[in-house]
Amino acid sequence: MRALGQLEEARSYAILAYAQAWGDGPATHSVEDVALSAKLLATLEVEPPEVPTVDPADVEVPLANELQAYRDRVQAAKENGDDRPTPGTATS
């Protein structure tokens, strides 16, 4: 895009590419995609933008209590020699 005289547009898209490659941070991003988009930013003489990082410990898993209750039922069924857990709902 530099050759086309659209340098600012190229920089804008490169910043968006970096932010998308970063995703939620190191726990979820593709190292190769971040490196490639950082290289593109350097080629365009742009500093990588500040991007947020999400700590996986702070993420609340939907239905976490129900999932744990299911795991517990599966484990109990295995311990009792049954290969299928009993259907049911979790109590929180």
N, CA, C and O atoms as a GROMACS GRO file, in nm:
protein
  368
    1MET      N    1   0.082  -0.120   0.000
    1MET     CA    2   0.000   0.000   0.000
    1MET      C    3   0.086   0.125   0.000
    1MET      O    4   0.041   0.233  -0.039
    2ARG      N    5   0.211   0.109   0.044
    2ARG     CA    6   0.302   0.223   0.041
    2ARG      C    7   0.318   0.272  -0.102
    2ARG      O    8   0.316   0.393  -0.129
    3ALA      N    9   0.335   0.178  -0.194
    3ALA     CA   10   0.353   0.213  -0.335
    3ALA      C   11   0.227   0.277  -0.392
    3ALA      O   12   0.235   0.353  -0.488
    4LEU      N   13   0.114   0.247  -0.334
    4LEU     CA   14  -0.012   0.303  -0.382
    4LEU      C   15  -0.045   0.436  -0.315
    4LEU      O   16  -0.148   0.497  -0.345
    5GLY      N   17   0.041   0.481  -0.224
    5GLY     CA   18   0.016   0.607  -0.156
    5GLY      C   19  -0.087   0.595  -0.045
    5GLY      O   20  -0.149   0.694  -0.007
    6GLN      N   21  -0.106   0.476   0.008
    6GLN     CA   22  -0.205   0.453   0.113
    6GLN      C   23  -0.136   0.406   0.241
    6GLN      O   24  -0.181   0.310   0.304
    7LEU      N   25  -0.030   0.472   0.277
    7LEU     CA   26   0.050   0.432   0.392
    7LEU      C   27  -0.030   0.436   0.523
    7LEU      O   28  -0.021   0.343   0.603
    8GLU      N   29  -0.106   0.540   0.544
    8GLU     CA   30  -0.184   0.551   0.668
    8GLU      C   31  -0.288   0.441   0.678
    8GLU      O   32  -0.313   0.387   0.786
    9GLU      N   33  -0.350   0.408   0.566
    9GLU     CA   34  -0.448   0.299   0.566
    9GLU      C   35  -0.378   0.166   0.596
    9GLU      O   36  -0.432   0.083   0.670
   10ALA      N   37  -0.260   0.145   0.539
   10ALA     CA   38  -0.184   0.023   0.565
   10ALA      C   39  -0.148   0.014   0.713
   10ALA      O   40  -0.159  -0.093   0.773
   11ARG      N   41  -0.107   0.125   0.772
   11ARG     CA   42  -0.073   0.126   0.914
   11ARG      C   43  -0.194   0.093   1.000
   11ARG      O   44  -0.184   0.017   1.097
   12SER      N   45  -0.308   0.148   0.963
   12SER     CA   46  -0.430   0.124   1.038
   12SER      C   47  -0.467  -0.025   1.035
   12SER      O   48  -0.503  -0.083   1.137
   13TYR      N   49  -0.458  -0.085   0.918
   13TYR     CA   50  -0.490  -0.228   0.906
   13TYR      C   51  -0.387  -0.315   0.977
   13TYR      O   52  -0.422  -0.419   1.032
   14ALA      N   53  -0.263  -0.274   0.976
   14ALA     CA   54  -0.158  -0.350   1.044
   14ALA      C   55  -0.180  -0.350   1.196
   14ALA      O   56  -0.159  -0.451   1.263
   15ILE      N   57  -0.223  -0.236   1.248
   15ILE     CA   58  -0.255  -0.226   1.392
   15ILE      C   59  -0.372  -0.318   1.426
   15ILE      O   60  -0.368  -0.387   1.528
   16LEU      N   61  -0.474  -0.319   1.342
   16LEU     CA   62  -0.588  -0.409   1.364
   16LEU      C   63  -0.545  -0.555   1.358
   16LEU      O   64  -0.592  -0.638   1.436
   17ALA      N   65  -0.456  -0.587   1.264
   17ALA     CA   66  -0.407  -0.725   1.251
   17ALA      C   67  -0.332  -0.768   1.377
   17ALA      O   68  -0.348  -0.880   1.425
   18TYR      N   69  -0.251  -0.677   1.430
   18TYR     CA   70  -0.176  -0.708   1.552
   18TYR      C   71  -0.272  -0.733   1.668
   18TYR      O   72  -0.257  -0.829   1.743
   19ALA      N   73  -0.370  -0.645   1.683
   19ALA     CA   74  -0.466  -0.659   1.793
   19ALA      C   75  -0.543  -0.790   1.782
   19ALA      O   76  -0.569  -0.856   1.882
   20GLN      N   77  -0.580  -0.828   1.660
   20GLN     CA   78  -0.653  -0.953   1.643
   20GLN      C   79  -0.562  -1.073   1.671
   20GLN      O   80  -0.605  -1.170   1.732
   21ALA      N   81  -0.437  -1.066   1.626
   21ALA     CA   82  -0.343  -1.175   1.651
   21ALA      C   83  -0.319  -1.190   1.802
   21ALA      O   84  -0.304  -1.302   1.851
   22TRP      N   85  -0.315  -1.079   1.874
   22TRP     CA   86  -0.291  -1.081   2.018
   22TRP      C   87  -0.406  -1.149   2.092
   22TRP      O   88  -0.384  -1.222   2.188
   23GLY      N   89  -0.529  -1.125   2.047
   23GLY     CA   90  -0.645  -1.184   2.112
   23GLY      C   91  -0.658  -1.138   2.256
   23GLY      O   92  -0.661  -1.018   2.282
   24ASP      N   93  -0.666  -1.232   2.349
   24ASP     CA   94  -0.678  -1.201   2.492
   24ASP      C   95  -0.544  -1.205   2.564
   24ASP      O   96  -0.539  -1.188   2.685
   25GLY      N   97  -0.436  -1.228   2.490
   25GLY     CA   98  -0.304  -1.228   2.550
   25GLY      C   99  -0.233  -1.361   2.536
   25GLY      O  100  -0.278  -1.449   2.463
   26PRO      N  101  -0.121  -1.374   2.605
   26PRO     CA  102  -0.033  -1.490   2.589
   26PRO      C  103  -0.100  -1.627   2.606
   26PRO      O  104  -0.056  -1.725   2.544
   27ALA      N  105  -0.201  -1.636   2.687
   27ALA     CA  106  -0.264  -1.766   2.706
   27ALA      C  107  -0.343  -1.812   2.584
   27ALA      O  108  -0.372  -1.930   2.569
   28THR      N  109  -0.379  -1.718   2.498
   28THR     CA  110  -0.467  -1.754   2.386
   28THR      C  111  -0.415  -1.716   2.248
   28THR      O  112  -0.473  -1.758   2.148
   29HIS      N  113  -0.308  -1.640   2.240
   29HIS     CA  114  -0.268  -1.593   2.108
   29HIS      C  115  -0.174  -1.690   2.036
   29HIS      O  116  -0.114  -1.778   2.097
   30SER      N  117  -0.165  -1.670   1.905
   30SER     CA  118  -0.072  -1.748   1.823
   30SER      C  119   0.059  -1.671   1.818
   30SER      O  120   0.062  -1.558   1.769
   31VAL      N  121   0.166  -1.731   1.866
   31VAL     CA  122   0.296  -1.665   1.870
   31VAL      C  123   0.339  -1.625   1.728
   31VAL      O  124   0.392  -1.516   1.707
   32GLU      N  125   0.316  -1.715   1.632
   32GLU     CA  126   0.356  -1.686   1.494
   32GLU      C  127   0.279  -1.567   1.436
   32GLU      O  128   0.338  -1.482   1.369
   33ASP      N  129   0.149  -1.561   1.463
   33ASP     CA  130   0.068  -1.450   1.411
   33ASP      C  131   0.108  -1.317   1.473
   33ASP      O  132   0.113  -1.214   1.405
   34VAL      N  133   0.136  -1.318   1.603
   34VAL     CA  134   0.180  -1.195   1.670
   34VAL      C  135   0.315  -1.151   1.613
   34VAL      O  136   0.335  -1.033   1.587
   35ALA      N  137   0.406  -1.244   1.594
   35ALA     CA  138   0.539  -1.211   1.540
   35ALA      C  139   0.528  -1.156   1.399
   35ALA      O  140   0.595  -1.059   1.365
   36LEU      N  141   0.444  -1.218   1.317
   36LEU     CA  142   0.427  -1.172   1.179
   36LEU      C  143   0.366  -1.033   1.174
   36LEU      O  144   0.410  -0.948   1.097
   37SER      N  145   0.264  -1.009   1.256
   37SER     CA  146   0.202  -0.876   1.254
   37SER      C  147   0.295  -0.771   1.316
   37SER      O  148   0.292  -0.655   1.276
   38ALA      N  149   0.378  -0.810   1.413
   38ALA     CA  150   0.477  -0.716   1.469
   38ALA      C  151   0.582  -0.680   1.364
   38ALA      O  152   0.626  -0.566   1.355
   39LYS      N  153   0.620  -0.778   1.284
   39LYS     CA  154   0.715  -0.752   1.176
   39LYS      C  155   0.655  -0.657   1.072
   39LYS      O  156   0.723  -0.567   1.022
   40LEU      N  157   0.528  -0.675   1.042
   40LEU     CA  158   0.459  -0.585   0.949
   40LEU      C  159   0.455  -0.444   1.006
   40LEU      O  160   0.480  -0.347   0.934
   41LEU      N  161   0.425  -0.431   1.135
   41LEU     CA  162   0.424  -0.299   1.198
   41LEU      C  163   0.562  -0.234   1.190
   41LEU      O  164   0.573  -0.115   1.161
   42ALA      N  165   0.667  -0.311   1.214
   42ALA     CA  166   0.803  -0.257   1.207
   42ALA      C  167   0.835  -0.211   1.065
   42ALA      O  168   0.898  -0.107   1.046
   43THR      N  169   0.792  -0.287   0.967
   43THR     CA  170   0.814  -0.249   0.827
   43THR      C  171   0.746  -0.116   0.796
   43THR      O  172   0.798  -0.036   0.718
   44LEU      N  173   0.630  -0.096   0.857
   44LEU     CA  174   0.555   0.028   0.834
   44LEU      C  175   0.594   0.138   0.932
   44LEU      O  176   0.534   0.245   0.934
   45GLU      N  177   0.696   0.111   1.015
   45GLU     CA  178   0.747   0.206   1.114
   45GLU      C  179   0.641   0.250   1.214
   45GLU      O  180   0.622   0.368   1.242
   46VAL      N  181   0.572   0.149   1.268
   46VAL     CA  182   0.467   0.172   1.366
   46VAL      C  183   0.500   0.087   1.490
   46VAL      O  184   0.536  -0.030   1.478
   47GLU      N  185   0.487   0.146   1.607
   47GLU     CA  186   0.505   0.073   1.732
   47GLU      C  187   0.383  -0.016   1.756
   47GLU      O  188   0.271   0.024   1.727
   48PRO      N  189   0.404  -0.137   1.808
   48PRO     CA  190   0.288  -0.220   1.843
   48PRO      C  191   0.199  -0.148   1.944
   48PRO      O  192   0.250  -0.085   2.037
   49PRO      N  193   0.068  -0.157   1.927
   49PRO     CA  194  -0.023  -0.087   2.018
   49PRO      C  195  -0.029  -0.156   2.155
   49PRO      O  196   0.004  -0.274   2.168
   50GLU      N  197  -0.073  -0.081   2.254
   50GLU     CA  198  -0.101  -0.139   2.385
   50GLU      C  199  -0.226  -0.224   2.370
   50GLU      O  200  -0.330  -0.176   2.325
   51VAL      N  201  -0.217  -0.350   2.408
   51VAL     CA  202  -0.332  -0.439   2.397
   51VAL      C  203  -0.360  -0.500   2.533
   51VAL      O  204  -0.267  -0.527   2.609
   52PRO      N  205  -0.486  -0.522   2.565
   52PRO     CA  206  -0.520  -0.576   2.696
   52PRO      C  207  -0.480  -0.722   2.709
   52PRO      O  208  -0.477  -0.796   2.610
   53THR      N  209  -0.450  -0.762   2.830
   53THR     CA  210  -0.421  -0.901   2.860
   53THR      C  211  -0.523  -0.949   2.962
   53THR      O  212  -0.548  -0.883   3.063
   54VAL      N  213  -0.581  -1.064   2.936
   54VAL     CA  214  -0.680  -1.122   3.027
   54VAL      C  215  -0.612  -1.235   3.103
   54VAL      O  216  -0.555  -1.326   3.044
   55ASP      N  217  -0.619  -1.228   3.234
   55ASP     CA  218  -0.565  -1.333   3.319
   55ASP      C  219  -0.665  -1.448   3.321
   55ASP      O  220  -0.779  -1.430   3.364
   56PRO      N  221  -0.623  -1.567   3.274
   56PRO     CA  222  -0.717  -1.680   3.271
   56PRO      C  223  -0.780  -1.710   3.406
   56PRO      O  224  -0.890  -1.764   3.412
   57ALA      N  225  -0.712  -1.678   3.514
   57ALA     CA  226  -0.767  -1.702   3.648
   57ALA      C  227  -0.888  -1.613   3.676
   57ALA      O  228  -0.971  -1.644   3.762
   58ASP      N  229  -0.897  -1.501   3.604
   58ASP     CA  230  -1.008  -1.408   3.625
   58ASP      C  231  -1.130  -1.439   3.538
   58ASP      O  232  -1.234  -1.375   3.552
   59VAL      N  233  -1.118  -1.537   3.450
   59VAL     CA  234  -1.226  -1.570   3.359
   59VAL      C  235  -1.321  -1.667   3.427
   59VAL      O  236  -1.279  -1.771   3.478
   60GLU      N  237  -1.448  -1.632   3.428
   60GLU     CA  238  -1.548  -1.719   3.488
   60GLU      C  239  -1.604  -1.812   3.381
   60GLU      O  240  -1.654  -1.766   3.278
   61VAL      N  241  -1.595  -1.941   3.405
   61VAL     CA  242  -1.642  -2.039   3.308
   61VAL      C  243  -1.792  -2.056   3.324
   61VAL      O  244  -1.841  -2.084   3.434
   62PRO      N  245  -1.867  -2.038   3.213
   62PRO     CA  246  -2.011  -2.059   3.222
   62PRO      C  247  -2.041  -2.204   3.265
   62PRO      O  248  -1.976  -2.297   3.219
   63LEU      N  249  -2.138  -2.219   3.350
   63LEU     CA  250  -2.181  -2.350   3.397
   63LEU      C  251  -2.072  -2.428   3.471
   63LEU      O  252  -2.076  -2.551   3.474
   64ALA      N  253  -1.977  -2.359   3.530
   64ALA     CA  254  -1.867  -2.426   3.599
   64ALA      C  255  -1.916  -2.521   3.708
   64ALA      O  256  -1.864  -2.632   3.720
   65ASN      N  257  -2.014  -2.479   3.786
   65ASN     CA  258  -2.066  -2.564   3.893
   65ASN      C  259  -2.132  -2.690   3.837
   65ASN      O  260  -2.114  -2.799   3.891
   66GLU      N  261  -2.208  -2.673   3.728
   66GLU     CA  262  -2.274  -2.787   3.666
   66GLU      C  263  -2.172  -2.884   3.607
   66GLU      O  264  -2.188  -3.006   3.617
   67LEU      N  265  -2.066  -2.830   3.546
   67LEU     CA  266  -1.961  -2.915   3.490
   67LEU      C  267  -1.891  -2.994   3.600
   67LEU      O  268  -1.864  -3.113   3.584
   68GLN      N  269  -1.861  -2.929   3.710
   68GLN     CA  270  -1.795  -2.998   3.820
   68GLN      C  271  -1.885  -3.106   3.878
   68GLN      O  272  -1.837  -3.215   3.911
   69ALA      N  273  -2.014  -3.078   3.891
   69ALA     CA  274  -2.107  -3.179   3.942
   69ALA      C  275  -2.113  -3.299   3.848
   69ALA      O  276  -2.120  -3.413   3.894
   70TYR      N  277  -2.111  -3.274   3.719
   70TYR     CA  278  -2.111  -3.384   3.622
   70TYR      C  279  -1.983  -3.467   3.635
   70TYR      O  280  -1.988  -3.590   3.636
   71ARG      N  281  -1.870  -3.399   3.646
   71ARG     CA  282  -1.742  -3.472   3.664
   71ARG      C  283  -1.747  -3.559   3.790
   71ARG      O  284  -1.700  -3.673   3.790
   72ASP      N  285  -1.805  -3.503   3.896
   72ASP     CA  286  -1.815  -3.578   4.020
   72ASP      C  287  -1.902  -3.702   4.002
   72ASP      O  288  -1.869  -3.809   4.053
   73ARG      N  289  -2.016  -3.689   3.930
   73ARG     CA  290  -2.104  -3.803   3.905
   73ARG      C  291  -2.034  -3.908   3.819
   73ARG      O  292  -2.048  -4.028   3.843
   74VAL      N  293  -1.958  -3.864   3.719
   74VAL     CA  294  -1.884  -3.958   3.634
   74VAL      C  295  -1.782  -4.034   3.719
   74VAL      O  296  -1.771  -4.156   3.708
   75GLN      N  297  -1.709  -3.962   3.802
   75GLN     CA  298  -1.609  -4.026   3.888
   75GLN      C  299  -1.675  -4.125   3.983
   75GLN      O  300  -1.625  -4.236   4.002
   76ALA      N  301  -1.787  -4.085   4.043
   76ALA     CA  302  -1.857  -4.174   4.136
   76ALA      C  303  -1.908  -4.298   4.062
   76ALA      O  304  -1.902  -4.408   4.116
   77ALA      N  305  -1.958  -4.281   3.941
   77ALA     CA  306  -2.008  -4.394   3.862
   77ALA      C  307  -1.893  -4.490   3.831
   77ALA      O  308  -1.910  -4.612   3.839
   78LYS      N  309  -1.776  -4.437   3.796
   78LYS     CA  310  -1.661  -4.522   3.768
   78LYS      C  311  -1.618  -4.599   3.892
   78LYS      O  312  -1.586  -4.717   3.884
   79GLU      N  313  -1.619  -4.532   4.006
   79GLU     CA  314  -1.580  -4.597   4.130
   79GLU      C  315  -1.679  -4.707   4.170
   79GLU      O  316  -1.641  -4.802   4.238
   80ASN      N  317  -1.805  -4.694   4.127
   80ASN     CA  318  -1.908  -4.796   4.156
   80ASN      C  319  -1.917  -4.902   4.048
   80ASN      O  320  -2.002  -4.990   4.054
   81GLY      N  321  -1.829  -4.893   3.947
   81GLY     CA  322  -1.828  -4.992   3.841
   81GLY      C  323  -1.930  -4.967   3.731
   81GLY      O  324  -1.949  -5.052   3.645
   82ASP      N  325  -1.995  -4.853   3.732
   82ASP     CA  326  -2.092  -4.817   3.628
   82ASP      C  327  -2.021  -4.728   3.527
   82ASP      O  328  -1.952  -4.633   3.564
   83ASP      N  329  -2.040  -4.760   3.399
   83ASP     CA  330  -1.971  -4.680   3.297
   83ASP      C  331  -2.052  -4.559   3.251
   83ASP      O  332  -2.006  -4.483   3.166
   84ARG      N  333  -2.173  -4.542   3.306
   84ARG     CA  334  -2.254  -4.426   3.268
   84ARG      C  335  -2.297  -4.350   3.393
   84ARG      O  336  -2.349  -4.409   3.488
   85PRO      N  337  -2.275  -4.218   3.394
   85PRO     CA  338  -2.316  -4.140   3.512
   85PRO      C  339  -2.468  -4.124   3.516
   85PRO      O  340  -2.536  -4.133   3.415
   86THR      N  341  -2.517  -4.100   3.634
   86THR     CA  342  -2.658  -4.075   3.653
   86THR      C  343  -2.692  -3.933   3.610
   86THR      O  344  -2.625  -3.838   3.652
   87PRO      N  345  -2.795  -3.917   3.526
   87PRO     CA  346  -2.832  -3.779   3.487
   87PRO      C  347  -2.877  -3.702   3.610
   87PRO      O  348  -2.925  -3.760   3.707
   88GLY      N  349  -2.862  -3.573   3.604
   88GLY     CA  350  -2.905  -3.490   3.716
   88GLY      C  351  -2.856  -3.348   3.699
   88GLY      O  352  -2.783  -3.316   3.605
   89THR      N  353  -2.896  -3.263   3.788
   89THR     CA  354  -2.853  -3.124   3.784
   89THR      C  355  -2.770  -3.094   3.906
   89THR      O  356  -2.782  -3.158   4.011
   90ALA      N  357  -2.685  -2.997   3.891
   90ALA     CA  358  -2.597  -2.958   4.000
   90ALA      C  359  -2.672  -2.871   4.099
   90ALA      O  360  -2.767  -2.801   4.063
   91THR      N  361  -2.628  -2.877   4.220
   91THR     CA  362  -2.680  -2.784   4.320
   91THR      C  363  -2.566  -2.692   4.358
   91THR      O  364  -2.455  -2.737   4.388
   92SER      N  365  -2.595  -2.562   4.355
   92SER     CA  366  -2.489  -2.464   4.383
   92SER      C  367  -2.493  -2.422   4.526
   92SER      O  368  -2.411  -2.340   4.568
   0.00000   0.00000   0.00000
